[in-house]
Amino acid sequence: MKSILTCIDGSVYAASTLDHSAWAAGRCGASVRVLHMLDPQRERAELVDISGAMSMDTGAAVMAELAALEEKKNRLARERGKVMLSHAAQRLKEAGIENVATVQEHGELVESVIAMERDAELVVLGKRGESADFAKMHLGSNLERVIRGSTRPVLVASREFHPIETFLVAYDAGVSIETALRFVTESPLLKGLTCRLIHVGHANDKVAGLLEEATATLVAAGFDATAECVTGHPEEAISAAVTRYRANLLVMGAYGHSRLRHLVIGSTTSALIRTCRIPVLMFR
């Protein structure tokens, strides 16, 4: 059975991430595996060897006390994670997902995702992690690394889940978006939903032909699909199309082509993920 690999932490996006995962699992008939990471960098206490600044007996006593505090903090972090995983499993089961597994790992998120994603239909995580700066709209650093490293589609959950009926494809004729279109036509995830394609750039015969071919492929797969070509800055044009079509999901490639050549994490892609209030389904 295919699975949805879901990554959670203590951020405000955790509940929405689980709701998006339940939606995806229900659409795909998949199980859900919920992953919580214990980050050794965040949980490591500042154990500094201060024995040289005081007597040997006093320094050893202080170091022993600091080590005990570190162990207590790590134990509490593990227990907190287990509570989050328990609540996550309960939320998913209440949403109708019976096959739920929970995993707690110690180390780096990207390494664990890559190791666990082999049987996953997609990876789901929130756009901002527990330590993200919300005031500056920073993306979670783990999100950027997962998108770069994962070989599976990555569904970036918005802050709240809303029913998904229409999705917008940011079409640029690049390799990533062709991968996305294959996934859309072959996976049950988006079957039966309305699809709108948008290409940002000056129209020409080649672009028109590619858009027509992509639209025909989607229509043949049973989608209500239409396409348009618009000019302007990619971020602004795509955001406007999201509003115009009342899209509930944005599908795009992490690596662009043509005018969208810079759709790599750190430029237009990260800007769209930051500013769009809808989930984004990313493809390498």
Buried (B, 14 or more C-beta within 10 A) or exposed (E): EBBBBBBBBEBEBBBBBBBBBBBBBBBBEBBBBBBBBBBEEEBEEEEEEEBEEEEEEEBEEBBEEBEEEBEEEBEEBBEEBEEBBEBBBEBBBEBEBEBBEBEBBBEBBBEBBBEBBEEBBBBBBBBBBBBBEEEEBBBBEBBBBBBBBBEBBBBBBBBBBBEBEBBBBBBBBBBBBBBBBEBBBEBBBBBEBBBBBBBBBEEEEEBEEBBEEBBEBBEEBEBEBBBBBBEEEBBBBBBEBBEEBEBBBBBBBBBBBBBBEEBBBEBBBBBBBBEBEBBBBBBB
